[in-house]
Amino acid sequence: MTMPLPDSRLAHAIVDDVHRDYELVTGGMDAEADARPMEPIPVHDPLGATVAADGVYKTVVVSTGINPVVEAFPRDPSRLGGRIVTIDQPVILCSSRELAQQAANSTASAAASPASAAAYAQSNAPGALAQVVTTAALPAGLYSVTVNANLAGTTTGADANNMQLLANGVVVTTLFVNSTSGAAAEAQTFQLQSAGGAFSVQAIAAGGASSVYRAQITATLVSGSAPSGVLYPAGFYLPVSTNFVVSNQDQCWIAATSATPTRVSVLIERK
């Protein structure tokens, strides 16, 4: 607001009154200056991340030998969520530094213990007690085990029912096997209590010279617990190339499982 210069004592008093009234109304602020947009304040992230208006993007490297534990997300009420992807090796995600520092996270047994296994293989003219197919080792528990077994090549009546199922090297039962070459395999399902180990199928007697023995095993854990001496991770096991979405505002820590360095990419979405 622009006022003419006063030329008398009375004019000075009038101008002072006007300025006083103006300040009471406007709060002493210049209305035009108050309407101007404010300049943004630059933000520096000490982690070297790229900071944007809607998120933070960074990649960290972890390994058991150099950088075993890294904070992915701090506790942040303004966070909408986030994503984590591990690129080179599996990692363990934990809700605190203390859990991330647990020894079980950085051992080979930290890998998620399988709850099921499936395997298929064949054996040409197998000898007596020769293995046809074997699953990966599984922890102790009650399993539903389905076996499909059939024959190919040149077969004889001696090849009929000439395969058996084993649990951890112990014979469980003889399998039904049609002696006709190429006959469809008939699914046979068993509920088996295992002390831990692999399921397998083997020939009982030697197969024919031109026979082909084929078998598939699918084993699914029904109930069970960890066998003695096996360590399990103290958090969530994140496999390679899996996009893990975080939808809360709690902290999240990354624990390495291997001495091989792995890159882990983190996206934080803010309000």
C-alpha positions in Angstrom: 0.0 0.0 0.0 1.5 3.4 -1.1 0.8 6.6 0.9 1.6 10.3 -0.2 4.4 11.9 1.8 3.0 13.9 4.8 3.6 17.7 4.7 2.5 18.6 8.2 2.3 17.3 11.8 -1.4 16.6 11.4 -0.7 14.7 8.1 1.9 12.7 9.9 -0.6 11.6 12.6 -3.2 10.7 9.9 -0.6 8.5 8.0 0.5 6.8 11.3 -3.2 5.9 12.1 -3.7 4.5 8.6 -0.6 2.3 8.8 -1.7 1.1 12.3 -5.1 0.1 11.0 -3.6 -1.6 8.0 -1.3 -3.7 10.1 -4.2 -4.7 12.4 -6.1 -6.0 9.4 -3.3 -7.7 7.5 -1.2 -8.8 10.4 1.7 -6.7 9.2 2.2 -9.0 6.2 2.7 -7.9 2.6 -0.2 -9.6 0.8 1.6 -9.7 -2.5 4.7 -11.2 -0.9 2.6 -13.7 1.0 1.0 -14.9 -2.3 4.4 -15.7 -3.9 5.2 -19.5 -4.0 7.9 -20.7 -1.6 11.1 -22.1 -2.9 11.6 -25.9 -2.2 14.1 -26.9 0.4 16.7 -29.3 -1.0 17.0 -32.7 0.8 20.2 -34.8 1.2 20.0 -38.5 1.9 23.1 -39.7 3.7 22.7 -43.2 2.2 23.1 -41.8 -1.3 19.6 -42.7 -2.3 17.7 -40.7 -5.0 15.0 -38.7 -3.2 11.8 -37.8 -5.1 8.6 -36.3 -4.0 6.8 -39.7 -3.9 9.5 -42.1 -2.9 13.1 -43.2 -2.2 14.9 -45.7 -4.5 18.1 -47.4 -3.5 20.2 -50.6 -3.8 22.3 -52.0 -1.0 24.8 -54.9 -1.0 24.8 -57.5 1.8 27.0 -60.5 2.5 27.8 -62.5 5.6 31.5 -61.5 5.5 31.3 -57.8 4.8 27.9 -56.3 5.4 25.7 -58.9 7.0 22.8 -56.7 8.2 21.3 -53.6 6.6 18.2 -51.6 7.4 15.8 -51.5 4.5 13.1 -49.3 6.0 13.1 -47.3 9.2 9.9 -46.9 11.2 8.0 -44.2 9.2 4.4 -43.1 9.8 4.5 -41.2 6.5 5.3 -44.3 4.5 2.6 -45.7 2.3 4.5 -48.9 1.7 7.5 -50.3 -0.2 9.1 -53.1 -2.2 12.2 -55.2 -1.9 13.8 -57.4 -4.6 17.0 -59.4 -4.0 19.0 -59.9 -7.2 21.9 -62.3 -6.6 21.3 -64.4 -3.5 18.3 -65.1 -1.1 18.0 -62.9 2.0 16.1 -62.9 5.3 13.8 -60.0 6.1 13.4 -59.3 9.9 11.4 -56.8 12.0 14.4 -55.7 14.1 18.2 -55.5 14.1 18.4 -58.1 16.8 16.5 -60.7 14.8 18.5 -59.9 11.7 21.7 -60.7 13.6 20.6 -64.2 14.6 23.2 -66.8 13.5 20.6 -69.0 11.9 20.1 -66.4 9.2 23.6 -66.7 7.8 23.9 -70.5 7.6 23.2 -72.8 4.7 20.3 -74.2 6.6 18.6 -70.7 6.6 17.1 -71.6 3.3 13.4 -72.3 3.5 13.0 -75.9 4.6 10.9 -77.5 1.8 7.4 -78.7 2.7 7.2 -80.8 -0.5 9.3 -82.3 -3.2 8.7 -83.7 -6.7 11.0 -85.7 -8.9 10.8 -87.7 -12.2 13.4 -90.0 -13.7 13.9 -93.2 -15.7 16.4 -96.0 -15.7 17.3 -98.1 -18.8 17.6 -101.8 -18.1 18.1 -101.3 -14.3 20.0 -103.8 -12.3 18.6 -105.4 -9.1 17.8 -102.7 -6.4 18.9 -99.9 -8.9 17.4 -96.5 -8.1 14.9 -95.2 -10.6 14.1 -91.8 -9.0 14.9 -90.0 -5.7 13.5 -86.8 -4.2 15.4 -84.1 -2.4 15.8 -84.7 1.4 12.8 -83.6 3.5 12.4 -82.9 7.2 10.7 -85.4 9.5 6.9 -85.5 9.4 3.7 -87.1 8.0 3.7 -87.0 4.2 1.2 -87.7 1.4 3.2 -89.5 -1.2 1.9 -90.1 -4.7 3.8 -92.4 -7.1 3.3 -92.9 -10.8 5.3 -95.8 -12.3 5.3 -97.4 -15.8 7.5 -99.1 -18.3 8.7 -98.4 -21.8 11.0 -100.2 -24.3 10.8 -104.0 -24.7 9.2 -105.5 -21.6 8.2 -109.0 -20.4 6.0 -110.4 -17.7 8.9 -110.3 -15.3 8.9 -106.5 -15.3 5.4 -106.4 -13.9 5.3 -104.9 -10.3 9.1 -104.9 -10.3 9.4 -101.5 -8.5 9.2 -100.5 -4.8 8.8 -97.3 -2.8 11.4 -96.4 -0.1 11.4 -93.8 2.6 14.9 -92.7 3.7 16.3 -96.0 2.3 13.7 -98.2 4.0 11.3 -100.3 1.8 7.7 -99.2 2.3 5.8 -101.2 -0.3 5.8 -102.8 -3.7 4.3 -100.7 -6.5 1.7 -101.7 -9.0 3.4 -101.6 -12.5 1.7 -102.7 -15.7 4.1 -104.9 -17.7 2.8 -103.5 -21.0 5.2 -101.1 -22.6 3.8 -97.6 -22.7 0.8 -98.3 -20.5 -0.4 -95.3 -18.6 0.9 -95.0 -15.1 -1.7 -95.4 -12.3 -1.3 -92.9 -9.5 -0.7 -94.6 -6.1 -1.0 -92.5 -3.0 0.3 -93.3 0.5 0.3 -91.6 3.9 3.8 -92.1 5.3 5.5 -91.1 8.5 9.1 -90.2 7.7 12.0 -89.7 10.2 13.5 -87.4 7.6 15.3 -87.9 4.3 14.3 -88.7 0.7 11.6 -90.8 -0.9 12.7 -93.1 -3.8 11.7 -95.8 -6.2 14.0 -98.6 -7.2 13.8 -101.8 -9.2 13.4 -105.0 -7.2 15.0 -107.5 -9.6 17.0 -106.7 -12.7 14.9 -105.3 -15.5 14.8 -106.7 -19.1 17.8 -105.9 -21.3 15.8 -103.4 -23.4 13.3 -102.2 -20.8 12.9 -98.6 -19.5 11.7 -98.1 -15.9 10.0 -94.7 -15.3 8.7 -93.2 -12.1 7.5 -89.9 -10.7 7.2 -89.1 -6.9 5.3 -86.2 -5.3 5.6 -85.8 -1.5 3.7 -83.2 0.4 4.1 -82.5 4.1 0.8 -83.0 6.0 2.1 -82.4 9.5 5.5 -82.3 11.2 8.1 -80.2 12.9 11.7 -79.3 12.4 14.2 -82.2 12.9 16.7 -81.8 15.7 19.8 -79.7 14.9 18.2 -77.9 11.9 18.4 -74.1 12.2 15.6 -71.9 10.7 15.8 -68.2 9.9 14.6 -65.6 12.3 12.5 -63.8 9.7 11.0 -64.1 6.2 13.0 -66.0 3.6 13.0 -64.0 0.3 14.1 -65.9 -2.8 16.0 -64.4 -5.7 14.0 -62.2 -8.1 10.9 -62.2 -5.8 9.1 -58.8 -5.5 8.2 -58.5 -1.8 5.6 -55.8 -1.0 5.6 -54.0 2.4 2.3 -52.3 3.3 3.0 -51.2 6.9 5.1 -48.4 8.5 7.3 -50.7 10.7 11.0 -51.1 10.3 12.5 -53.8 8.2 16.0 -55.2 8.2 17.8 -57.3 5.6 20.1 -60.2 6.7 22.5 -61.9 4.3 22.5 -65.7 3.9 25.7 -66.1 1.9 29.3 -64.8 1.8 28.6 -64.1 -1.9 27.6 -60.4 -2.1 24.0 -59.8 -3.2 22.4 -56.6 -4.4 19.0 -55.8 -2.8 16.9 -53.0 -4.4 14.5 -51.1 -2.2 11.6 -48.7 -3.1 10.0 -46.6 -0.4 6.6 -44.9 -1.2 5.8 -41.9 0.9 2.6 -39.9 1.5 
